[in-house]
Structures are given as structure tokens and as C-alpha cells.
Amino acid sequence: MGKKSLKLANKLSSVIAVLRHGIPKTMKSFSALATAAQIDSRLDAKTKELIATEIAVAVRCGGCIALHVKAAGQSGAYKPHLEPVRLGAG
């Protein structure tokens, strides 16, 4: 992950923290959705993050892309896993 993307992911994390205070009910629901998506299922965490990254690419959310690429890396995804996503074929 490049320095620019990492900086964007960290900035978005800070913004999310501010939103938790400003719109707590909405952010509680958002957090519940994120937690539910992480529950064990037939898909492992890496696959789920690659799917989330592809969705972020599809909606062109730069901050979302940065956050999910970071999370995908933490879940064991490497550059070869992310290449199809980058090309829009993932």
C-alpha cells in the first residue's frame, strides 16, 4: 500500500471517529453492518475484504478503497490478489 493511500485510510479513520460523536445512531448502525460482515461464514476475511474493495472501486470511493485495501492486506491479501480488483475484474 502506497504512502498516499495509507495516509488517506488513516485520515478516513479519523473522520469516522468524528462522525461517531456527531451522528452516533447512524454510526452505530454502520458499525453493526461492518461487524455482521466480519462474522465467520463460508468466505474468509481476505475474500470479504477483496469483495469490499471491489465495491469501493465500483462506487469510486477513494477513502473506502484505501481502507479496504489496507484491511485486505491485514487479512492476508497481497498484490496478486488485488490486481484483478484494480483492473475491475475482481
C-alpha distances in whole Angstrom, upper triangle without the diagonal:
4,7,8,6,6,10,11,10,12,15,15,16,19,20,20,22,25,25,26,29,30,30,30,32,30,27,28,29,25,24,27,25,22,24,26,23,22,25,26,27,27,23,21,18,15,18,18,14,14,17,16,13,16,18,16,15,19,20,18,16,13,13,14,11,8,10,11,7,7,11,10,8,11,13,13,11,10,9,13,13,11,12,16,14,13,16,18,20,18
4,5,5,6,9,10,11,12,14,15,17,19,20,21,23,25,26,27,30,30,31,31,33,31,28,30,31,27,26,29,28,24,27,29,26,25,29,29,31,31,27,25,22,19,21,21,18,17,20,19,16,18,20,17,16,20,21,18,17,13,13,15,12,9,12,13,10,10,14,14,12,14,17,17,15,13,12,15,16,13,14,18,16,14,17,19,21,20
4,6,5,6,9,10,10,12,14,15,17,18,20,21,23,24,26,28,29,30,30,33,30,27,30,31,27,26,29,28,25,27,30,27,26,30,31,32,33,29,27,24,22,24,24,20,20,23,21,18,21,22,19,19,22,22,19,18,14,13,16,14,10,13,15,13,11,15,16,14,16,19,19,18,16,15,19,20,17,18,21,19,17,21,22,25,24
4,5,5,6,9,10,10,12,14,15,16,18,20,21,22,24,27,27,28,29,31,28,26,28,29,25,25,29,27,24,27,29,27,26,30,32,33,33,30,28,24,22,24,24,20,20,22,20,17,19,20,17,17,20,20,16,15,11,11,14,12,9,12,14,12,12,16,17,16,17,20,21,19,18,17,20,20,17,18,21,19,16,20,21,24,23
4,5,5,6,9,10,10,12,14,15,16,18,20,21,23,25,25,26,27,29,26,23,26,26,22,22,25,24,21,23,26,23,23,27,28,29,30,26,24,21,19,20,20,16,16,18,16,13,16,17,14,14,17,17,14,12,9,8,10,9,5,8,11,9,9,12,13,13,14,17,18,16,15,14,18,17,14,16,18,16,14,17,18,21,20
4,5,5,6,9,10,11,12,14,15,17,19,20,21,24,25,25,26,28,26,22,25,26,22,21,24,23,20,22,25,23,22,25,27,28,29,26,23,20,18,20,20,16,17,19,17,14,18,19,16,16,20,19,17,15,11,10,11,10,7,8,11,9,7,11,13,12,13,16,17,16,15,15,19,18,16,18,20,18,16,20,21,23,22
4,5,5,6,9,10,11,12,14,16,17,18,20,22,23,24,25,27,25,22,25,26,22,22,25,25,22,24,27,25,24,28,30,31,32,29,27,23,22,24,23,19,20,22,19,17,20,21,17,18,21,20,18,15,12,10,12,12,9,10,13,12,11,14,16,15,16,19,20,19,19,19,22,22,19,21,23,21,19,23,23,26,24
4,5,5,6,9,10,10,12,14,15,16,18,20,21,22,23,25,22,20,23,23,20,20,23,22,19,22,25,23,23,26,28,30,31,27,26,22,21,22,21,17,18,20,17,15,17,18,14,15,18,17,14,11,8,6,9,9,6,8,11,11,10,13,15,15,16,19,21,19,19,19,22,21,18,20,22,19,17,21,21,24,22
4,5,5,6,9,10,11,13,14,15,17,19,20,20,21,23,21,18,20,21,17,17,20,19,16,19,21,19,19,23,25,26,27,24,22,19,18,19,18,14,16,17,14,13,16,16,13,14,18,16,15,11,9,6,8,8,5,5,9,9,8,10,12,13,13,16,18,17,17,17,21,19,17,19,21,18,17,21,21,23,21
4,5,5,6,9,10,11,13,14,16,18,19,20,20,23,21,18,20,21,18,17,21,21,17,19,23,21,20,24,26,28,30,26,24,20,20,22,21,17,19,21,17,16,20,20,16,18,21,20,18,15,12,9,11,12,9,8,12,12,10,12,15,15,14,17,19,19,20,20,24,22,20,22,24,21,21,24,24,27,25
4,5,5,6,9,10,11,13,14,16,17,18,19,22,20,17,20,21,18,18,21,21,19,21,24,23,22,26,28,30,32,29,27,23,23,25,23,19,21,22,19,17,21,20,17,18,21,19,17,14,12,8,11,13,10,10,14,14,13,15,18,18,18,21,23,22,23,23,26,25,22,24,26,23,22,25,25,28,26
4,5,5,6,9,10,10,12,15,15,16,17,19,16,14,17,18,14,15,18,18,15,18,21,20,20,23,26,27,29,26,25,21,21,22,20,17,19,19,16,15,18,17,14,16,18,16,15,11,10,6,8,11,9,8,11,13,12,13,16,17,17,19,22,21,22,22,25,23,21,23,24,21,20,24,23,26,24
4,5,5,6,9,10,11,13,14,15,15,18,16,13,15,17,13,13,16,16,14,16,19,18,18,21,24,26,28,25,23,20,20,22,19,16,19,20,16,16,19,18,15,18,21,19,18,14,13,9,10,12,10,8,11,13,12,12,16,16,15,18,21,20,22,23,26,24,21,24,26,22,22,26,25,27,25
4,5,5,7,9,10,11,13,14,15,18,16,13,16,18,15,15,19,19,17,19,22,21,21,24,27,29,32,29,27,23,24,26,23,20,23,23,20,19,23,22,19,21,24,21,20,16,15,11,13,16,13,12,15,17,15,16,19,20,19,21,24,24,25,26,29,27,25,28,29,26,25,29,28,31,29
4,5,5,6,9,10,10,12,13,16,14,12,15,16,14,14,18,18,16,19,22,21,22,25,28,30,32,29,28,24,25,26,23,20,23,23,19,19,22,20,17,20,22,19,18,14,14,10,12,15,14,12,15,18,16,17,20,21,21,23,26,25,27,27,30,28,25,28,29,25,25,28,27,30,28
4,5,5,6,9,10,10,11,13,11,8,11,13,10,10,14,14,13,15,18,18,18,21,25,26,29,26,25,22,22,24,21,18,21,21,17,18,21,19,16,19,21,19,18,14,14,11,11,15,14,11,14,17,16,15,19,20,19,21,24,24,26,27,29,27,25,27,28,25,25,28,27,29,27
4,5,5,7,9,10,10,13,12,9,11,14,12,11,15,16,15,16,19,20,20,22,26,28,31,28,27,23,24,26,23,21,24,24,20,21,24,22,20,23,25,22,22,18,18,14,15,18,16,14,17,19,17,17,21,22,20,22,26,26,28,29,32,29,27,30,31,28,28,31,30,32,30
4,5,5,6,9,10,13,12,10,13,15,14,14,17,18,17,19,22,23,23,26,29,31,34,31,30,26,28,29,26,24,26,26,23,23,26,24,21,24,26,23,22,19,19,15,16,20,18,16,19,22,20,20,24,25,24,26,29,29,31,31,34,32,30,32,33,30,30,33,32,34,32
4,5,5,6,7,10,9,7,10,12,11,12,15,16,15,17,20,20,21,24,27,29,32,30,29,25,27,28,24,22,25,25,21,22,24,22,19,23,24,21,21,17,18,15,15,19,18,16,19,22,21,20,23,25,24,26,29,29,31,31,34,31,29,32,32,28,29,32,30,33,31
4,6,6,5,8,8,5,8,10,10,10,13,14,14,15,18,19,20,22,26,28,31,29,28,24,26,27,24,22,25,25,21,23,25,23,21,24,26,23,23,20,20,17,17,20,20,17,19,22,21,20,23,25,24,25,28,29,31,32,35,32,30,33,33,30,30,33,32,34,31
4,6,6,9,10,9,10,13,13,13,16,18,18,19,22,23,23,25,29,31,34,32,31,28,30,31,28,26,29,29,25,26,29,26,24,28,29,26,26,22,23,20,20,24,23,20,23,26,24,23,27,28,27,28,32,32,34,35,38,35,33,36,37,33,34,37,35,37,35
4,6,9,9,9,11,14,13,14,17,19,19,20,23,24,25,27,31,33,36,33,33,30,31,32,29,27,30,29,25,26,29,26,24,27,28,25,25,21,22,19,20,23,23,21,23,26,25,25,28,30,29,30,33,33,35,36,39,36,34,37,37,33,33,36,35,37,35
4,6,6,6,9,10,11,12,14,16,17,18,20,21,23,25,29,30,33,31,31,28,30,30,27,25,28,27,23,25,27,24,22,26,26,23,24,20,22,19,19,23,23,20,22,26,25,24,27,29,28,29,33,32,35,36,38,35,33,36,36,32,32,35,33,35,33
4,6,5,6,9,10,10,12,14,15,16,18,20,21,23,26,28,31,30,29,26,29,29,26,25,28,27,23,25,27,25,23,27,27,24,25,22,23,20,20,24,23,21,22,26,25,23,27,29,27,28,31,32,34,36,38,35,33,36,36,32,33,36,34,36,33
4,5,5,6,9,10,11,13,14,15,17,19,20,22,25,27,30,29,29,26,29,29,25,25,28,26,23,25,27,24,23,27,27,24,26,23,25,22,21,24,25,22,23,27,26,24,27,30,28,28,32,32,35,36,38,35,33,36,36,32,34,36,34,35,33
4,5,5,6,9,10,11,13,14,15,17,19,21,24,26,28,27,27,24,26,26,23,22,25,23,20,22,24,21,20,23,23,20,22,19,21,19,17,21,22,19,20,24,24,22,25,28,26,27,30,30,33,34,35,32,30,33,33,29,30,33,30,32,30
4,5,5,6,8,10,10,12,14,15,17,19,22,24,27,25,25,22,24,24,21,20,23,22,18,20,22,20,18,22,23,20,21,18,20,17,15,19,19,16,18,21,21,19,22,24,23,24,27,27,30,31,33,30,28,31,31,27,28,31,29,31,28
4,5,5,6,9,10,10,12,14,15,17,21,22,26,24,24,22,24,24,21,20,24,22,19,22,24,21,21,24,25,23,24,21,23,20,18,21,22,18,19,23,22,20,23,25,24,24,27,28,31,32,34,31,29,33,32,29,30,33,31,32,30
4,5,5,6,9,10,10,12,14,16,19,21,24,22,23,21,23,23,19,19,22,20,17,20,22,19,19,23,23,20,22,20,22,19,17,21,22,19,19,23,22,20,22,25,24,23,27,27,30,32,33,30,28,32,31,27,29,32,29,30,28
4,5,5,6,9,10,11,13,15,18,20,22,21,21,18,20,20,17,16,19,17,14,17,19,16,15,19,19,17,19,16,18,16,13,17,18,15,15,19,19,17,19,22,21,21,24,24,27,28,30,27,25,28,27,24,25,28,26,27,25
4,5,5,6,9,10,11,13,16,18,21,20,19,16,19,19,16,15,19,18,15,17,20,17,17,21,21,20,21,18,20,17,14,17,18,14,15,18,18,15,18,20,19,19,22,23,26,28,29,26,25,28,28,24,26,29,27,28,25
4,5,5,6,9,10,11,15,16,20,18,19,17,19,20,16,16,20,18,16,19,21,18,19,22,23,21,23,21,22,20,17,20,21,17,17,21,20,17,19,22,21,20,23,24,27,29,31,27,26,29,29,26,28,30,28,29,26
4,5,5,6,9,10,14,15,18,16,17,15,17,17,13,14,17,15,12,16,17,15,16,19,19,18,20,18,20,18,15,17,19,16,15,19,19,16,18,21,20,18,22,22,25,27,28,24,23,27,26,22,25,27,25,25,22
4,5,5,7,9,13,14,17,15,15,12,14,15,11,11,14,13,10,13,16,14,14,18,18,17,19,17,18,16,13,15,16,13,12,15,15,12,14,17,16,15,19,19,22,24,25,22,21,24,24,20,23,25,23,24,21
4,5,5,7,10,13,16,14,14,12,15,15,12,13,16,15,13,16,19,17,18,21,22,21,23,20,22,19,16,18,19,15,14,18,17,14,15,18,16,15,19,20,23,25,27,23,23,26,26,23,25,28,26,26,23
4,5,5,9,10,14,13,13,12,15,15,12,13,16,15,13,17,19,17,18,21,22,21,23,21,23,21,18,20,21,17,16,19,19,16,17,20,18,17,20,21,24,26,27,23,23,27,26,23,26,28,26,26,22
4,6,8,9,12,10,11,9,12,11,8,10,13,11,10,13,15,14,15,18,19,19,21,19,21,19,15,17,18,15,13,16,17,13,14,17,16,14,17,17,21,23,24,20,20,23,22,19,22,24,22,22,19
4,6,8,11,9,9,7,10,11,8,9,13,12,11,14,16,16,17,20,21,21,22,21,22,20,16,17,18,15,13,15,15,12,12,15,13,11,15,16,19,22,23,19,19,23,22,20,23,25,23,23,20
4,6,10,10,9,9,13,13,10,13,16,15,14,18,19,19,20,23,24,24,26,24,25,23,20,21,22,19,17,19,19,15,16,18,16,14,17,18,22,25,25,22,22,26,25,23,26,28,26,26,22
4,7,7,7,8,12,12,10,13,16,15,16,19,20,20,22,24,25,26,28,26,27,25,22,23,23,20,18,20,20,16,16,18,16,13,16,17,21,24,24,21,22,25,24,23,26,28,26,25,22
4,5,7,9,12,11,10,13,15,14,15,18,19,19,21,24,24,25,27,26,28,26,23,23,24,22,19,21,21,18,17,19,18,15,17,18,22,24,24,20,21,24,23,22,25,27,25,23,20
4,7,10,12,10,10,14,14,14,16,18,19,19,22,23,24,25,27,27,28,27,24,23,25,23,19,21,22,19,17,20,19,15,17,17,21,23,22,18,20,23,21,20,24,25,23,22,18
4,7,8,6,6,10,11,10,12,15,15,16,18,20,21,22,24,24,25,24,20,20,21,19,16,17,18,15,13,16,16,12,13,14,17,19,19,15,17,19,18,17,21,22,20,19,15
4,6,5,6,9,10,11,12,14,16,17,19,20,21,23,24,23,24,23,20,19,20,18,15,15,16,13,11,13,13,9,10,11,15,18,17,14,15,19,18,17,20,22,21,20,16
4,6,5,6,9,10,10,12,14,15,16,18,20,21,22,21,21,20,17,16,17,14,11,12,13,9,8,10,9,6,8,9,13,16,16,13,14,18,17,16,19,21,20,19,16
4,5,5,6,9,10,10,12,14,15,16,18,20,21,20,20,19,16,15,15,13,10,10,11,8,6,8,8,5,6,6,10,12,13,9,10,14,14,13,16,18,17,17,13
4,5,5,6,9,10,11,12,14,15,17,19,20,19,20,19,16,15,16,15,11,12,13,11,8,11,12,9,9,8,12,14,13,9,11,14,13,11,15,17,15,14,10
4,5,5,6,9,10,11,12,14,15,17,18,17,18,17,14,13,15,13,10,11,13,10,8,12,12,9,11,11,14,16,16,12,12,16,15,13,16,18,16,16,12
4,5,5,6,9,10,10,12,14,15,16,15,15,14,11,10,11,10,6,7,9,7,5,9,10,8,10,9,12,13,14,11,10,14,13,11,13,16,15,15,12
4,5,5,6,9,10,10,12,14,15,15,15,15,12,10,12,11,8,8,10,9,6,9,11,10,10,8,10,11,11,8,7,10,10,7,10,13,12,11,8
4,5,5,6,9,10,11,13,14,14,15,16,12,11,13,13,9,10,13,11,9,13,15,12,14,12,14,15,15,11,10,13,11,8,12,13,11,11,8
4,5,5,6,9,10,11,12,11,13,12,9,8,11,10,6,9,11,10,9,13,14,12,14,13,15,16,17,13,11,14,13,10,13,15,13,14,11
4,5,5,6,9,10,10,10,10,11,7,6,8,8,5,6,10,9,8,11,13,12,14,11,13,13,14,11,9,11,11,7,9,12,10,12,9
4,5,5,6,9,10,10,12,13,10,8,11,12,9,10,13,13,11,14,16,15,16,13,15,14,14,11,9,11,9,6,8,10,7,9,6
4,5,5,6,8,9,11,12,9,8,12,12,10,11,15,14,13,16,18,17,19,16,18,18,18,15,13,14,13,9,11,13,10,11,10
4,5,5,6,5,7,8,6,5,9,9,8,10,13,13,12,15,17,17,19,16,18,17,18,16,13,14,14,10,11,13,11,13,12
4,6,5,6,8,10,8,6,10,11,10,10,14,15,14,16,19,18,19,16,17,16,17,15,11,12,11,8,8,10,8,11,10
4,5,8,10,13,11,10,13,15,13,14,17,17,16,19,22,21,22,19,20,19,19,17,14,15,13,10,10,11,8,11,11
4,6,9,11,9,9,13,14,13,15,18,18,18,21,22,22,24,21,22,21,22,20,17,18,16,13,13,14,12,14,14
4,6,9,8,8,11,13,13,13,16,17,17,20,22,22,23,21,21,20,21,19,16,16,16,12,12,13,11,15,15
4,6,5,6,9,10,11,12,14,15,16,18,20,21,22,20,21,20,22,20,16,18,18,14,13,16,14,17,16
4,5,5,6,9,10,10,12,14,15,17,18,20,21,19,19,18,20,19,15,17,17,14,12,15,15,18,17
4,5,5,6,9,10,11,12,14,15,17,18,20,18,19,19,21,20,16,18,19,16,15,18,17,20,19
4,5,5,6,8,10,10,12,14,15,16,18,16,18,18,20,18,15,17,17,14,14,17,15,18,16
4,6,5,6,8,10,10,12,14,15,16,14,15,14,16,14,11,13,14,10,10,13,13,15,14
4,6,5,6,9,10,11,12,14,16,14,14,14,17,15,12,14,16,13,12,16,16,18,16
4,6,5,6,9,10,11,12,15,13,15,15,18,16,13,16,18,14,14,18,17,20,17
4,5,5,6,8,10,10,12,11,13,13,16,13,11,14,15,11,12,16,15,17,14
4,5,5,6,9,10,11,9,10,10,12,10,8,11,13,10,10,14,14,16,13
4,5,5,6,9,10,9,10,11,15,13,11,14,16,14,14,18,18,19,17
4,5,5,6,9,9,11,13,15,13,12,15,17,14,15,19,19,19,16
4,5,5,6,5,8,10,12,9,9,12,13,11,13,16,16,17,13
4,5,5,5,6,9,11,9,9,13,15,13,14,17,18,19,16
4,6,7,9,12,15,13,13,16,18,16,18,21,21,22,18
4,6,9,13,14,11,12,16,17,16,17,20,20,20,17
4,6,10,11,9,11,14,16,15,17,20,20,20,16
4,7,8,6,7,10,12,12,13,16,16,16,13
4,6,5,7,9,11,12,12,15,16,16,14
4,5,5,6,9,10,10,12,14,14,13
4,5,5,8,10,10,11,14,13,11
4,6,7,8,10,11,12,11,9
4,6,5,6,9,10,10,8
4,5,5,6,9,9,8
4,5,5,6,5,5
4,5,5,6,4
4,5,8,8
4,5,7
4,6
4
